[in-house]
Amino acid sequence: MTTVMGICRSFHDRALARFFHCFPCLSDPARRSSWGLKVTLVMLHLIFVGILFVFDGDLIETTKKEPWYTALYLLLLFATLVQYFITSSSSPGYVFDVMRAVNETNVICQKSSMASKQPASSQNGSLNVVIEGSQSGRNFQGSNPSSWTKLVMDMYPPGTSIRSCTCSYCNVEQPPRAKHCHDCDKCVLQFDHHCLWLGSCVGQDNHCKFWWYICEETALCLWTGILYIMYLKANISRAWWKDAIMILLLIALSIVIIFLLLLLLFHSYLVLTNQTTYELVRRRRIPYLRRIPERVYPFSKGICRNLYNFCCVRSSIYSLEPLPSSQELEEKARPYTCLDILACRCC
């Protein structure tokens, strides 16, 4: 019996080793979990949509008469799944990657400057690190480690200890709004949260993609819920077991819709005020936000510019935002007047 079990275990180990050799991306447990989530999400979408087409004969007849209606619905389904995969596979913007790109470009700039005896351009066409509100108005694409440290420390108020803004896990200097993610084991620029459903962090580089995914998923669930209700209205007493399945799925779908609507509204509010989930929830635990009043949004530049920076700035540009000065905070804390509204101060 022991021999048989040993042979089975040996065969199982060889089969797994051959499988992981053919699919090396699945050899990592974290990647297997991530791919498991992706497969689960696709299957859930196919189940909710597939049962609708299997049970609802009226929908099939509508498709024959008005194919554009079903085509738009399926197009939204396809776009939602594509947006999910794009968001889950995109980088949130890691501090280490930006620092490394900055250092590598600085070496190239220094070599070209020494060769030409003239100031070299800091652009390499791949990454652009913009320091918003910088007095010198420079775009930092290259720097050595000491320059990176100086660059980060210049974003904090004078007298700030370097140890207070150095990550104890990555041992890199964190710009304001960055945080170490224990799930990814990396520091993320403008860290929002670690999304278990995506299997990655939501940060500066993929927050816009995440918002669009939530928007598309909400629209898809609402449309699917309407189709479920239309089916139940027309076929409520024909087959009880079909009705029971559709009602259970509709209840589950209603819970998902409520969650998605609240999540979409919450992240829309964060976008309009230029905040992150971490900053909003842990405001009293973040040292540089503790003394700022609750109603003051320190990084907000007005609704219009917040939307522009969120939606229109290229993903190759990383924006490092320094902490606002006391004068800027006083200006943001000042109540709005009628003249401010006419002058579009909020925008």
Phi and psi in degrees as GROMACS dihedral restraints (atoms count N, CA, C in turn):
[ dihedral_restraints ]
;  ai    aj    ak    al  type     phi  dphi    fc
    3     4     5     6     1   -64.7    20    10
    4     5     6     7     1   -38.1    20    10
    6     7     8     9     1   -64.3    20    10
    7     8     9    10     1   -41.3    20    10
    9    10    11    12     1   -64.0    20    10
   10    11    12    13     1   -42.7    20    10
   12    13    14    15     1   -64.8    20    10
   13    14    15    16     1   -37.3    20    10
   15    16    17    18     1   -65.7    20    10
   16    17    18    19     1   -39.1    20    10
   18    19    20    21     1   -65.9    20    10
   19    20    21    22     1   -42.5    20    10
   21    22    23    24     1   -63.7    20    10
   22    23    24    25     1   -41.6    20    10
   24    25    26    27     1   -66.6    20    10
   25    26    27    28     1   -39.5    20    10
   27    28    29    30     1   -64.8    20    10
   28    29    30    31     1   -41.4    20    10
   30    31    32    33     1   -64.4    20    10
   31    32    33    34     1   -40.1    20    10
   33    34    35    36     1   -64.3    20    10
   34    35    36    37     1   -42.3    20    10
   36    37    38    39     1   -65.9    20    10
   37    38    39    40     1   -39.9    20    10
   39    40    41    42     1   -66.9    20    10
   40    41    42    43     1   -38.2    20    10
   42    43    44    45     1   -65.4    20    10
   43    44    45    46     1   -42.0    20    10
   45    46    47    48     1   -64.6    20    10
   46    47    48    49     1   -41.8    20    10
   48    49    50    51     1   -62.9    20    10
   49    50    51    52     1   -39.1    20    10
   51    52    53    54     1   -68.9    20    10
   52    53    54    55     1   -37.6    20    10
   54    55    56    57     1   -65.2    20    10
   55    56    57    58     1   -45.6    20    10
   57    58    59    60     1   -69.2    20    10
   58    59    60    61     1   -25.5    20    10
   60    61    62    63     1   -69.5    20    10
   61    62    63    64     1   -37.8    20    10
   63    64    65    66     1   -75.8    20    10
   64    65    66    67     1   -33.5    20    10
   66    67    68    69     1  -126.0    20    10
   67    68    69    70     1    78.4    20    10
   69    70    71    72     1   -63.9    20    10
   70    71    72    73     1   -23.8    20    10
   72    73    74    75     1   -65.8    20    10
   73    74    75    76     1   -19.3    20    10
   75    76    77    78     1   -95.5    20    10
   76    77    78    79     1     1.4    20    10
   78    79    80    81     1   -73.8    20    10
   79    80    81    82     1   -23.7    20    10
   81    82    83    84     1   -84.8    20    10
   82    83    84    85     1   125.9    20    10
   84    85    86    87     1   -58.4    20    10
   85    86    87    88     1   -36.5    20    10
   87    88    89    90     1   -64.5    20    10
   88    89    90    91     1   -40.2    20    10
   90    91    92    93     1   -68.7    20    10
   91    92    93    94     1   -36.7    20    10
   93    94    95    96     1   -62.4    20    10
   94    95    96    97     1   -41.6    20    10
   96    97    98    99     1   -64.3    20    10
   97    98    99   100     1   -40.2    20    10
   99   100   101   102     1   -64.2    20    10
  100   101   102   103     1   -45.3    20    10
  102   103   104   105     1   -66.8    20    10
  103   104   105   106     1   -32.4    20    10
  105   106   107   108     1   -62.6    20    10
  106   107   108   109     1   -40.6    20    10
  108   109   110   111     1   -63.3    20    10
  109   110   111   112     1   -42.7    20    10
  111   112   113   114     1   -63.4    20    10
  112   113   114   115     1   -44.1    20    10
  114   115   116   117     1   -64.2    20    10
  115   116   117   118     1   -40.1    20    10
  117   118   119   120     1   -62.0    20    10
  118   119   120   121     1   -43.7    20    10
  120   121   122   123     1   -63.4    20    10
  121   122   123   124     1   -43.7    20    10
  123   124   125   126     1   -63.2    20    10
  124   125   126   127     1   -42.3    20    10
  126   127   128   129     1   -64.7    20    10
  127   128   129   130     1   -39.0    20    10
  129   130   131   132     1   -62.8    20    10
  130   131   132   133     1   -42.2    20    10
  132   133   134   135     1   -62.6    20    10
  133   134   135   136     1   -44.5    20    10
  135   136   137   138     1   -66.2    20    10
  136   137   138   139     1   -34.9    20    10
  138   139   140   141     1   -66.9    20    10
  139   140   141   142     1   -49.5    20    10
  141   142   143   144     1   -64.2    20    10
  142   143   144   145     1   -39.6    20    10
  144   145   146   147     1   -79.3    20    10
  145   146   147   148     1   -40.1    20    10
  147   148   149   150     1   -64.1    20    10
  148   149   150   151     1   -43.9    20    10
  150   151   152   153     1   -62.1    20    10
  151   152   153   154     1   -35.7    20    10
  153   154   155   156     1   -61.9    20    10
  154   155   156   157     1   -43.9    20    10
  156   157   158   159     1   -74.0    20    10
  157   158   159   160     1   -28.5    20    10
  159   160   161   162     1   -74.3    20    10
  160   161   162   163     1   -40.7    20    10
  162   163   164   165     1   -86.3    20    10
  163   164   165   166     1   -34.9    20    10
  165   166   167   168     1   -91.1    20    10
  166   167   168   169     1    98.6    20    10
  168   169   170   171     1   -71.0    20    10
  169   170   171   172     1   -30.5    20    10
  171   172   173   174     1   -64.5    20    10
  172   173   174   175     1   -33.8    20    10
  174   175   176   177     1   -66.1    20    10
  175   176   177   178     1   -36.4    20    10
  177   178   179   180     1   -65.2    20    10
  178   179   180   181     1   -41.4    20    10
  180   181   182   183     1   -65.8    20    10
  181   182   183   184     1   -38.0    20    10
  183   184   185   186     1   -64.4    20    10
  184   185   186   187     1   -36.7    20    10
  186   187   188   189     1   -64.3    20    10
  187   188   189   190     1   -38.0    20    10
  189   190   191   192     1   -68.1    20    10
  190   191   192   193     1   -37.2    20    10
  192   193   194   195     1   -81.1    20    10
  193   194   195   196     1   -42.3    20    10
  195   196   197   198     1  -128.5    20    10
  196   197   198   199     1    78.0    20    10
  198   199   200   201     1   -64.3    20    10
  199   200   201   202     1   -23.6    20    10
  201   202   203   204     1   -63.7    20    10
  202   203   204   205     1   -32.0    20    10
  204   205   206   207     1   -63.5    20    10
  205   206   207   208     1   -50.4    20    10
  207   208   209   210     1   -69.3    20    10
  208   209   210   211     1   -34.2    20    10
  210   211   212   213     1   -62.9    20    10
  211   212   213   214     1   -41.4    20    10
  213   214   215   216     1   -64.4    20    10
  214   215   216   217     1   -39.2    20    10
  216   217   218   219     1   -64.8    20    10
  217   218   219   220     1   -46.7    20    10
  219   220   221   222     1   -67.6    20    10
  220   221   222   223     1   -32.8    20    10
  222   223   224   225     1   -64.8    20    10
  223   224   225   226     1   -39.5    20    10
  225   226   227   228     1   -65.3    20    10
  226   227   228   229     1   -39.6    20    10
  228   229   230   231     1   -60.4    20    10
  229   230   231   232     1   -46.6    20    10
  231   232   233   234     1   -64.6    20    10
  232   233   234   235     1   -43.5    20    10
  234   235   236   237     1   -64.0    20    10
  235   236   237   238     1   -37.6    20    10
  237   238   239   240     1   -64.8    20    10
  238   239   240   241     1   -44.1    20    10
  240   241   242   243     1   -66.7    20    10
  241   242   243   244     1   -40.2    20    10
  243   244   245   246     1   -63.5    20    10
  244   245   246   247     1   -42.9    20    10
  246   247   248   249     1   -63.4    20    10
  247   248   249   250     1   -36.0    20    10
  249   250   251   252     1   -62.9    20    10
  250   251   252   253     1   -47.2    20    10
  252   253   254   255     1   -67.1    20    10
  253   254   255   256     1   -36.6    20    10
  255   256   257   258     1   -63.6    20    10
  256   257   258   259     1   -45.0    20    10
  258   259   260   261     1   -66.8    20    10
  259   260   261   262     1   -44.4    20    10
  261   262   263   264     1   -69.5    20    10
  262   263   264   265     1   -26.0    20    10
  264   265   266   267     1   -94.9    20    10
  265   266   267   268     1    -4.8    20    10
  267   268   269   270     1   -87.6    20    10
  268   269   270   271     1   151.7    20    10
  270   271   272   273     1   -79.5    20    10
  271   272   273   274     1   138.9    20    10
  273   274   275   276     1   -77.8    20    10
  274   275   276   277     1   -10.1    20    10
  276   277   278   279     1   100.4    20    10
  277   278   279   280     1    90.1    20    10
  279   280   281   282     1   -90.8    20    10
  280   281   282   283     1   140.2    20    10
  282   283   284   285     1   -62.0    20    10
  283   284   285   286     1   -40.9    20    10
  285   286   287   288     1   -63.5    20    10
  286   287   288   289     1   -39.3    20    10
  288   289   290   291     1   -64.3    20    10
  289   290   291   292     1   -41.4    20    10
  291   292   293   294     1   -65.8    20    10
  292   293   294   295     1   -44.1    20    10
  294   295   296   297     1   -63.3    20    10
  295   296   297   298     1   -40.4    20    10
  297   298   299   300     1   -66.3    20    10
  298   299   300   301     1   -42.9    20    10
  300   301   302   303     1   -63.3    20    10
  301   302   303   304     1   -38.2    20    10
  303   304   305   306     1   -63.0    20    10
  304   305   306   307     1   -44.4    20    10
  306   307   308   309     1   -67.6    20    10
  307   308   309   310     1   -41.8    20    10
  309   310   311   312     1   -64.9    20    10
  310   311   312   313     1   -40.9    20    10
  312   313   314   315     1   -69.0    20    10
  313   314   315   316     1   -32.8    20    10
  315   316   317   318     1   -64.6    20    10
  316   317   318   319     1   -36.7    20    10
  318   319   320   321     1   -62.9    20    10
  319   320   321   322     1   -42.4    20    10
  321   322   323   324     1   -64.5    20    10
  322   323   324   325     1   -41.5    20    10
  324   325   326   327     1   -63.9    20    10
  325   326   327   328     1   -40.7    20    10
  327   328   329   330     1   -66.0    20    10
  328   329   330   331     1   -40.3    20    10
  330   331   332   333     1   -65.8    20    10
  331   332   333   334     1   -43.4    20    10
  333   334   335   336     1   -68.5    20    10
  334   335   336   337     1   -33.6    20    10
  336   337   338   339     1   -67.3    20    10
  337   338   339   340     1   -40.8    20    10
  339   340   341   342     1   -67.8    20    10
  340   341   342   343     1   -33.0    20    10
  342   343   344   345     1   -74.5    20    10
  343   344   345   346     1   -38.6    20    10
  345   346   347   348     1   -98.4    20    10
  346   347   348   349     1   -10.5    20    10
  348   349   350   351     1    59.8    20    10
  349   350   351   352     1    23.3    20    10
  351   352   353   354     1  -132.2    20    10
  352   353   354   355     1   155.2    20    10
  354   355   356   357     1   -60.7    20    10
  355   356   357   358     1   132.0    20    10
  357   358   359   360     1   -96.7    20    10
  358   359   360   361     1   151.4    20    10
  360   361   362   363     1   -70.4    20    10
  361   362   363   364     1   146.6    20    10
  363   364   365   366     1   -94.1    20    10
  364   365   366   367     1     8.3    20    10
  366   367   368   369     1   -98.5    20    10
  367   368   369   370     1   132.9    20    10
  369   370   371   372     1  -117.3    20    10
  370   371   372   373     1     2.8    20    10
  372   373   374   375     1    83.1    20    10
  373   374   375   376     1    -3.4    20    10
  375   376   377   378     1  -114.6    20    10
  376   377   378   379     1   -34.8    20    10
  378   379   380   381     1  -145.0    20    10
  379   380   381   382     1   137.4    20    10
  381   382   383   384     1  -132.9    20    10
  382   383   384   385     1   117.8    20    10
  384   385   386   387     1  -104.8    20    10
  385   386   387   388     1   112.6    20    10
  387   388   389   390     1  -103.2    20    10
  388   389   390   391     1   129.3    20    10
  390   391   392   393     1   -96.5    20    10
  391   392   393   394     1   105.0    20    10
  393   394   395   396     1   -72.4    20    10
  394   395   396   397     1   136.6    20    10
  396   397   398   399     1    76.1    20    10
  397   398   399   400     1     9.9    20    10
  399   400   401   402     1   -68.3    20    10
  400   401   402   403     1   134.7    20    10
  402   403   404   405     1   -64.8    20    10
  403   404   405   406     1   -32.4    20    10
  405   406   407   408     1   -84.2    20    10
  406   407   408   409     1   -14.5    20    10
  408   409   410   411     1    65.4    20    10
  409   410   411   412     1    31.5    20    10
  411   412   413   414     1   -93.6    20    10
  412   413   414   415     1   155.5    20    10
  414   415   416   417     1  -104.5    20    10
  415   416   417   418     1   115.3    20    10
  417   418   419   420     1   -91.1    20    10
  418   419   420   421     1   109.7    20    10
  420   421   422   423     1  -115.1    20    10
  421   422   423   424     1    -5.1    20    10
  423   424   425   426     1  -152.2    20    10
  424   425   426   427     1   142.9    20    10
  426   427   428   429     1  -169.7    20    10
  427   428   429   430     1   151.8    20    10
  429   430   431   432     1   -85.8    20    10
  430   431   432   433     1   172.7    20    10
  432   433   434   435     1   -56.4    20    10
  433   434   435   436     1   -39.6    20    10
  435   436   437   438     1   -66.9    20    10
  436   437   438   439     1   -36.9    20    10
  438   439   440   441     1   -68.0    20    10
  439   440   441   442     1   -36.6    20    10
  441   442   443   444     1   -62.5    20    10
  442   443   444   445     1   -42.0    20    10
  444   445   446   447     1   -61.8    20    10
  445   446   447   448     1   -45.5    20    10
  447   448   449   450     1   -64.2    20    10
  448   449   450   451     1   -39.5    20    10
  450   451   452   453     1   -60.9    20    10
  451   452   453   454     1   -44.2    20    10
  453   454   455   456     1   -69.6    20    10
  454   455   456   457     1   -42.5    20    10
  456   457   458   459     1   -66.6    20    10
  457   458   459   460     1   -28.5    20    10
  459   460   461   462     1   -67.6    20    10
  460   461   462   463     1   -18.2    20    10
  462   463   464   465     1   -81.5    20    10
  463   464   465   466     1   -14.1    20    10
  465   466   467   468     1  -101.4    20    10
  466   467   468   469     1   161.5    20    10
  468   469   470   471     1   -61.9    20    10
  469   470   471   472     1   151.6    20    10
  471   472   473   474     1   -57.7    20    10
  472   473   474   475     1   141.2    20    10
  474   475   476   477     1    93.1    20    10
  475   476   477   478     1    -3.8    20    10
  477   478   479   480     1   -69.2    20    10
  478   479   480   481     1   132.8    20    10
  480   481   482   483     1   -73.9    20    10
  481   482   483   484     1   139.8    20    10
  483   484   485   486     1   -66.6    20    10
  484   485   486   487     1   -27.4    20    10
  486   487   488   489     1   -68.9    20    10
  487   488   489   490     1   -28.7    20    10
  489   490   491   492     1   -72.4    20    10
  490   491   492   493     1   -19.6    20    10
  492   493   494   495     1  -116.6    20    10
  493   494   495   496     1    17.8    20    10
  495   496   497   498     1  -104.7    20    10
  496   497   498   499     1   128.5    20    10
  498   499   500   501     1   -69.7    20    10
  499   500   501   502     1   128.7    20    10
  501   502   503   504     1   -77.1    20    10
  502   503   504   505     1   -11.1    20    10
  504   505   506   507     1   -98.1    20    10
  505   506   507   508     1   -48.9    20    10
  507   508   509   510     1   -88.2    20    10
  508   509   510   511     1   -19.6    20    10
  510   511   512   513     1    60.7    20    10
  511   512   513   514     1    38.3    20    10
  513   514   515   516     1  -123.7    20    10
  514   515   516   517     1   152.3    20    10
  516   517   518   519     1   -76.2    20    10
  517   518   519   520     1   126.8    20    10
  519   520   521   522     1   -93.3    20    10
  520   521   522   523     1   126.4    20    10
  522   523   524   525     1   -66.9    20    10
  523   524   525   526     1   164.3    20    10
  525   526   527   528     1   -55.5    20    10
  526   527   528   529     1   143.7    20    10
  528   529   530   531     1    81.1    20    10
  529   530   531   532     1    -3.3    20    10
  531   532   533   534     1   -87.5    20    10
  532   533   534   535     1   152.9    20    10
  534   535   536   537     1  -151.3    20    10
  535   536   537   538     1   149.0    20    10
  537   538   539   540     1   -81.9    20    10
  538   539   540   541     1   127.5    20    10
  540   541   542   543     1   -95.7    20    10
  541   542   543   544     1   120.8    20    10
  543   544   545   546     1   -74.8    20    10
  544   545   546   547     1   -21.8    20    10
  546   547   548   549     1   -76.5    20    10
  547   548   549   550     1   -43.8    20    10
  549   550   551   552     1   -85.5    20    10
  550   551   552   553     1   -17.5    20    10
  552   553   554   555     1    59.9    20    10
  553   554   555   556     1    38.9    20    10
  555   556   557   558     1  -145.0    20    10
  556   557   558   559     1   155.8    20    10
  558   559   560   561     1   -85.6    20    10
  559   560   561   562     1   134.2    20    10
  561   562   563   564     1  -116.9    20    10
  562   563   564   565     1   133.9    20    10
  564   565   566   567     1   -70.9    20    10
  565   566   567   568     1   134.6    20    10
  567   568   569   570     1    46.6    20    10
  568   569   570   571     1    55.7    20    10
  570   571   572   573     1   -60.3    20    10
  571   572   573   574     1   125.1    20    10
  573   574   575   576     1  -100.2    20    10
  574   575   576   577     1   -61.4    20    10
  576   577   578   579     1  -169.7    20    10
  577   578   579   580     1   164.8    20    10
  579   580   581   582     1   -96.7    20    10
  580   581   582   583     1   116.2    20    10
  582   583   584   585     1   -90.6    20    10
  583   584   585   586     1   114.5    20    10
  585   586   587   588     1   -66.6    20    10
  586   587   588   589     1   -33.5    20    10
  588   589   590   591     1   -68.7    20    10
  589   590   591   592     1   -34.0    20    10
  591   592   593   594     1   -83.2    20    10
  592   593   594   595     1   -26.8    20    10
  594   595   596   597     1    78.7    20    10
  595   596   597   598     1    18.2    20    10
  597   598   599   600     1  -153.9    20    10
  598   599   600   601     1   174.7    20    10
  600   601   602   603     1   -82.3    20    10
  601   602   603   604     1   157.4    20    10
  603   604   605   606     1  -109.7    20    10
  604   605   606   607     1   119.0    20    10
  606   607   608   609     1  -140.2    20    10
  607   608   609   610     1  -157.1    20    10
  609   610   611   612     1   -60.4    20    10
  610   611   612   613     1   -38.5    20    10
  612   613   614   615     1   -82.7    20    10
  613   614   615   616     1   -22.3    20    10
  615   616   617   618     1  -125.9    20    10
  616   617   618   619     1    11.4    20    10
  618   619   620   621     1   -65.1    20    10
  619   620   621   622     1   -39.1    20    10
  621   622   623   624     1   -64.7    20    10
  622   623   624   625     1   -42.5    20    10
  624   625   626   627     1   -62.1    20    10
  625   626   627   628     1   -40.0    20    10
  627   628   629   630     1   -63.0    20    10
  628   629   630   631     1   -41.6    20    10
  630   631   632   633     1   -63.4    20    10
  631   632   633   634     1   -44.1    20    10
  633   634   635   636     1   -65.1    20    10
  634   635   636   637     1   -35.2    20    10
  636   637   638   639     1   -64.6    20    10
  637   638   639   640     1   -44.1    20    10
  639   640   641   642     1   -61.0    20    10
  640   641   642   643     1   -41.7    20    10
  642   643   644   645     1   -62.5    20    10
  643   644   645   646     1   -46.5    20    10
  645   646   647   648     1   -67.4    20    10
  646   647   648   649     1   -40.4    20    10
  648   649   650   651     1   -64.7    20    10
  649   650   651   652     1   -39.1    20    10
  651   652   653   654     1   -63.9    20    10
  652   653   654   655     1   -45.8    20    10
  654   655   656   657     1   -61.9    20    10
  655   656   657   658     1   -41.4    20    10
  657   658   659   660     1   -64.1    20    10
  658   659   660   661     1   -44.1    20    10
  660   661   662   663     1   -66.4    20    10
  661   662   663   664     1   -39.6    20    10
  663   664   665   666     1   -63.1    20    10
  664   665   666   667     1   -44.4    20    10
  666   667   668   669     1   -63.7    20    10
  667   668   669   670     1   -42.7    20    10
  669   670   671   672     1   -63.8    20    10
  670   671   672   673     1   -41.0    20    10
  672   673   674   675     1   -62.2    20    10
  673   674   675   676     1   -39.2    20    10
  675   676   677   678     1   -63.7    20    10
  676   677   678   679     1   -41.3    20    10
  678   679   680   681     1   -65.7    20    10
  679   680   681   682     1   -37.2    20    10
  681   682   683   684     1   -63.2    20    10
  682   683   684   685     1   -44.8    20    10
  684   685   686   687     1   -64.8    20    10
  685   686   687   688     1   -41.0    20    10
  687   688   689   690     1   -62.0    20    10
  688   689   690   691     1   -37.7    20    10
  690   691   692   693     1   -65.9    20    10
  691   692   693   694     1   -45.7    20    10
  693   694   695   696     1   -65.5    20    10
  694   695   696   697     1   -34.7    20    10
  696   697   698   699     1   -64.2    20    10
  697   698   699   700     1   -37.5    20    10
  699   700   701   702     1   -88.4    20    10
  700   701   702   703     1   -20.9    20    10
  702   703   704   705     1  -133.8    20    10
  703   704   705   706     1    34.2    20    10
  705   706   707   708     1   -68.5    20    10
  706   707   708   709     1   -25.0    20    10
  708   709   710   711     1  -120.5    20    10
  709   710   711   712     1    15.6    20    10
  711   712   713   714     1   -84.2    20    10
  712   713   714   715     1   -50.3    20    10
  714   715   716   717     1  -138.9    20    10
  715   716   717   718     1   112.6    20    10
  717   718   719   720     1   -63.8    20    10
  718   719   720   721     1   -34.7    20    10
  720   721   722   723     1   -71.9    20    10
  721   722   723   724     1   -32.3    20    10
  723   724   725   726     1   -67.6    20    10
  724   725   726   727     1   -42.7    20    10
  726   727   728   729     1   -61.7    20    10
  727   728   729   730     1   -40.6    20    10
  729   730   731   732     1   -62.7    20    10
  730   731   732   733     1   -43.1    20    10
  732   733   734   735     1   -64.3    20    10
  733   734   735   736     1   -44.8    20    10
  735   736   737   738     1   -65.8    20    10
  736   737   738   739     1   -37.1    20    10
  738   739   740   741     1   -67.7    20    10
  739   740   741   742     1   -42.5    20    10
  741   742   743   744     1   -62.2    20    10
  742   743   744   745     1   -44.1    20    10
  744   745   746   747     1   -65.8    20    10
  745   746   747   748     1   -36.7    20    10
  747   748   749   750     1   -67.0    20    10
  748   749   750   751     1   -37.1    20    10
  750   751   752   753     1   -63.2    20    10
  751   752   753   754     1   -46.7    20    10
  753   754   755   756     1   -61.9    20    10
  754   755   756   757     1   -40.8    20    10
  756   757   758   759     1   -66.0    20    10
  757   758   759   760     1   -35.6    20    10
  759   760   761   762     1   -65.2    20    10
  760   761   762   763     1   -40.4    20    10
  762   763   764   765     1   -62.7    20    10
  763   764   765   766     1   -42.7    20    10
  765   766   767   768     1   -64.2    20    10
  766   767   768   769     1   -40.6    20    10
  768   769   770   771     1   -63.2    20    10
  769   770   771   772     1   -44.0    20    10
  771   772   773   774     1   -60.8    20    10
  772   773   774   775     1   -44.9    20    10
  774   775   776   777     1   -62.3    20    10
  775   776   777   778     1   -44.7    20    10
  777   778   779   780     1   -66.8    20    10
  778   779   780   781     1   -39.9    20    10
  780   781   782   783     1   -63.0    20    10
  781   782   783   784     1   -44.0    20    10
  783   784   785   786     1   -64.6    20    10
  784   785   786   787     1   -40.7    20    10
  786   787   788   789     1   -66.1    20    10
  787   788   789   790     1   -39.8    20    10
  789   790   791   792     1   -65.8    20    10
  790   791   792   793     1   -43.8    20    10
  792   793   794   795     1   -64.3    20    10
  793   794   795   796     1   -40.5    20    10
  795   796   797   798     1   -63.5    20    10
  796   797   798   799     1   -46.6    20    10
  798   799   800   801     1   -73.2    20    10
  799   800   801   802     1   -27.4    20    10
  801   802   803   804     1   -65.5    20    10
  802   803   804   805     1   -39.9    20    10
  804   805   806   807     1   -63.3    20    10
  805   806   807   808     1   -40.9    20    10
  807   808   809   810     1   -62.8    20    10
  808   809   810   811     1   -40.1    20    10
  810   811   812   813     1   -65.3    20    10
  811   812   813   814     1   -44.9    20    10
  813   814   815   816     1   -66.1    20    10
  814   815   816   817     1   -27.4    20    10
  816   817   818   819     1  -105.8    20    10
  817   818   819   820     1     3.6    20    10
  819   820   821   822     1    54.2    20    10
  820   821   822   823     1    56.2    20    10
  822   823   824   825     1  -123.1    20    10
  823   824   825   826     1   171.0    20    10
  825   826   827   828     1  -122.7    20    10
  826   827   828   829     1   162.7    20    10
  828   829   830   831     1   -60.0    20    10
  829   830   831   832     1   -41.6    20    10
  831   832   833   834     1   -63.4    20    10
  832   833   834   835     1   -42.6    20    10
  834   835   836   837     1   -66.6    20    10
  835   836   837   838     1   -36.1    20    10
  837   838   839   840     1   -73.4    20    10
  838   839   840   841     1   -43.8    20    10
  840   841   842   843     1   -77.7    20    10
  841   842   843   844     1   -39.8    20    10
  843   844   845   846     1  -106.5    20    10
  844   845   846   847     1    30.7    20    10
  846   847   848   849     1   -58.2    20    10
  847   848   849   850     1   -41.4    20    10
  849   850   851   852     1   -74.0    20    10
  850   851   852   853     1   -11.3    20    10
  852   853   854   855     1  -100.3    20    10
  853   854   855   856     1   -10.1    20    10
  855   856   857   858     1   -89.1    20    10
  856   857   858   859     1   119.8    20    10
  858   859   860   861     1   -55.1    20    10
  859   860   861   862     1   -44.5    20    10
  861   862   863   864     1   -81.8    20    10
  862   863   864   865     1     0.7    20    10
  864   865   866   867     1  -114.1    20    10
  865   866   867   868     1    -4.4    20    10
  867   868   869   870     1   -62.8    20    10
  868   869   870   871     1   -41.9    20    10
  870   871   872   873     1   -89.9    20    10
  871   872   873   874     1     2.4    20    10
  873   874   875   876     1   -90.0    20    10
  874   875   876   877     1   131.5    20    10
  876   877   878   879     1   -57.6    20    10
  877   878   879   880     1   154.3    20    10
  879   880   881   882     1   -60.7    20    10
  880   881   882   883     1   -38.2    20    10
  882   883   884   885     1   -83.4    20    10
  883   884   885   886     1    -0.3    20    10
  885   886   887   888     1  -100.4    20    10
  886   887   888   889     1   127.8    20    10
  888   889   890   891     1  -104.1    20    10
  889   890   891   892     1   100.6    20    10
  891   892   893   894     1   -65.6    20    10
  892   893   894   895     1   -27.4    20    10
  894   895   896   897     1  -102.7    20    10
  895   896   897   898     1     2.3    20    10
  897   898   899   900     1   -72.9    20    10
  898   899   900   901     1   137.8    20    10
  900   901   902   903     1  -115.8    20    10
  901   902   903   904     1    16.4    20    10
  903   904   905   906     1   103.0    20    10
  904   905   906   907     1   151.1    20    10
  906   907   908   909     1   -58.7    20    10
  907   908   909   910     1   -46.9    20    10
  909   910   911   912     1   -64.1    20    10
  910   911   912   913     1   -46.3    20    10
  912   913   914   915     1   -71.1    20    10
  913   914   915   916     1   -33.3    20    10
  915   916   917   918     1   -60.7    20    10
  916   917   918   919     1   -44.4    20    10
  918   919   920   921     1   -64.5    20    10
  919   920   921   922     1   -41.4    20    10
  921   922   923   924     1   -63.3    20    10
  922   923   924   925     1   -47.4    20    10
  924   925   926   927     1   -63.9    20    10
  925   926   927   928     1   -33.0    20    10
  927   928   929   930     1   -75.4    20    10
  928   929   930   931     1   -40.0    20    10
  930   931   932   933     1   -98.6    20    10
  931   932   933   934     1   -32.2    20    10
  933   934   935   936     1  -108.5    20    10
  934   935   936   937     1   -15.0    20    10
  936   937   938   939     1   -74.4    20    10
  937   938   939   940     1   135.5    20    10
  939   940   941   942     1   -63.8    20    10
  940   941   942   943     1   148.3    20    10
  942   943   944   945     1   -69.4    20    10
  943   944   945   946     1   -17.0    20    10
  945   946   947   948     1   -79.4    20    10
  946   947   948   949     1    -6.1    20    10
  948   949   950   951     1  -105.6    20    10
  949   950   951   952     1   118.2    20    10
  951   952   953   954     1   -99.8    20    10
  952   953   954   955     1   124.4    20    10
  954   955   956   957     1  -100.2    20    10
  955   956   957   958     1   118.0    20    10
  957   958   959   960     1  -101.6    20    10
  958   959   960   961     1   116.9    20    10
  960   961   962   963     1  -100.1    20    10
  961   962   963   964     1   119.4    20    10
  963   964   965   966     1   -72.9    20    10
  964   965   966   967     1   160.6    20    10
  966   967   968   969     1   -68.2    20    10
  967   968   969   970     1   138.6    20    10
  969   970   971   972     1   -67.7    20    10
  970   971   972   973     1   150.1    20    10
  972   973   974   975     1   -74.6    20    10
  973   974   975   976     1   169.1    20    10
  975   976   977   978     1   -62.8    20    10
  976   977   978   979     1   -35.3    20    10
  978   979   980   981     1   -65.5    20    10
  979   980   981   982     1   -40.7    20    10
  981   982   983   984     1   -65.9    20    10
  982   983   984   985     1   -38.6    20    10
  984   985   986   987     1   -66.1    20    10
  985   986   987   988     1   -38.4    20    10
  987   988   989   990     1   -64.1    20    10
  988   989   990   991     1   -37.8    20    10
  990   991   992   993     1   -66.8    20    10
  991   992   993   994     1   -40.5    20    10
  993   994   995   996     1   -70.2    20    10
  994   995   996   997     1   -30.1    20    10
  996   997   998   999     1   -81.4    20    10
  997   998   999  1000     1   -12.5    20    10
  999  1000  1001  1002     1   -68.2    20    10
 1000  1001  1002  1003     1   131.1    20    10
 1002  1003  1004  1005     1   -62.1    20    10
 1003  1004  1005  1006     1   150.5    20    10
 1005  1006  1007  1008     1   -75.3    20    10
 1006  1007  1008  1009     1   141.2    20    10
 1008  1009  1010  1011     1  -113.7    20    10
 1009  1010  1011  1012     1   174.0    20    10
 1011  1012  1013  1014     1   -62.5    20    10
 1012  1013  1014  1015     1   -37.3    20    10
 1014  1015  1016  1017     1   -66.3    20    10
 1015  1016  1017  1018     1   -36.2    20    10
 1017  1018  1019  1020     1   -63.5    20    10
 1018  1019  1020  1021     1   -40.1    20    10
 1020  1021  1022  1023     1   -67.5    20    10
 1021  1022  1023  1024     1   -41.9    20    10
 1023  1024  1025  1026     1   -65.7    20    10
 1024  1025  1026  1027     1   -33.0    20    10
 1026  1027  1028  1029     1   -84.0    20    10
 1027  1028  1029  1030     1     3.0    20    10
 1029  1030  1031  1032     1    58.0    20    10
 1030  1031  1032  1033     1    44.1    20    10
 1032  1033  1034  1035     1   -64.4    20    10
 1033  1034  1035  1036     1   -32.1    20    10
 1035  1036  1037  1038     1   -71.5    20    10
 1036  1037  1038  1039     1   -15.1    20    10
